[in-house]
Amino acid sequence: MSDLYRVKKYFFYKLRAKDEHSIHSPFVFKLYTEVIDNKEKYYAYDELAKIREQLLNNTQIIEVTDLGAGSKKMGNSRKISDIARYSVVNQKYGELLFRLVNYFRPQHILELGTSLGLSTLYMNKAAPDAEIITIEGCSNTYAFAKKLIGQNNNFSPPRGDGAGSFAERNTSQRGPVLINSNFDDYLENEISNKKFDFIYLDGNHTYEATIKYFNLLLKHMNENSVLLFDDIYWSEGMERAWEEIKAHPAVTVTIDLYKVGLVFFRKENKQKENFVLRF
């Protein structure tokens, strides 16, 4: 799918996107004004920007195995700097990811698609007490991310319910838990009966995979869980998957921010609401 497709979709998004004056849901209004449209500079932004700059200047080359739709701009032998430029969450959306995690304060986070580990660090800096499990299919990318996260993670001993089991799992690897696995194997064989408060999907941008993962993840979420999809207009297939997810009976609220889509399962929302908001 050409870049022209995404340019066209961005044009239509800009025509449809609304601001806070068109939001009648108290939940979405508060989320939009306090989080999505928040221009405040948070405490970790500078640190994360420095890590991003280091990645953009890193000329190391690694062999990348793409298990999903693949990069539209790169081959398999890739400079870290190119991966950081084209495949890692950009600053605008990374800071949004930080604010979302900071706002919802999830205790159990799942990320499908670690890449170099920068998005993991955005979440870790926002919620250092949270259990973060992040899955990366490419062994070389996984190895790089493990080192980066190990050098930069914010680990704070967990408190409250369930702290014991989390602390035991993290005695040897403090901070986010990285797993080198393809998404299918993890979701079908390793996830067990775990529940997550926040799930970020950034990988395998195909219709079939996105719908499959969404259906597999449904039983691992509750009505207060937040599901964040990256690249919802990556292709016609991703857009079709996004439309099907919006229509699913379990979904009560969605927010389209063009590059990412937010999905909620809040039972207090009696009628389904789908928002397209400026960002």
Secondary structure as UniProt FT lines:
FT   HELIX           3..16
FT   HELIX           20..22
FT   HELIX           26..31
FT   HELIX           32..36
FT   TURN            43..44
FT   HELIX           45..56
FT   STRAND          61..63
FT   STRAND          77..79
FT   HELIX           80..86
FT   HELIX           91..104
FT   STRAND          108..112
FT   TURN            115..116
FT   HELIX           118..126
FT   TURN            128..129
FT   STRAND          131..136
FT   HELIX           139..152
FT   TURN            161..162
FT   HELIX           163..169
FT   STRAND          177..180
FT   HELIX           183..185
FT   HELIX           186..190
FT   TURN            192..193
FT   STRAND          198..201
FT   HELIX           207..217
FT   HELIX           218..220
FT   TURN            223..224
FT   STRAND          226..230
FT   TURN            232..233
FT   HELIX           236..247
FT   TURN            249..250
FT   STRAND          253..256
FT   STRAND          260..264
FT   TURN            267..268
FT   STRAND          273..277
//
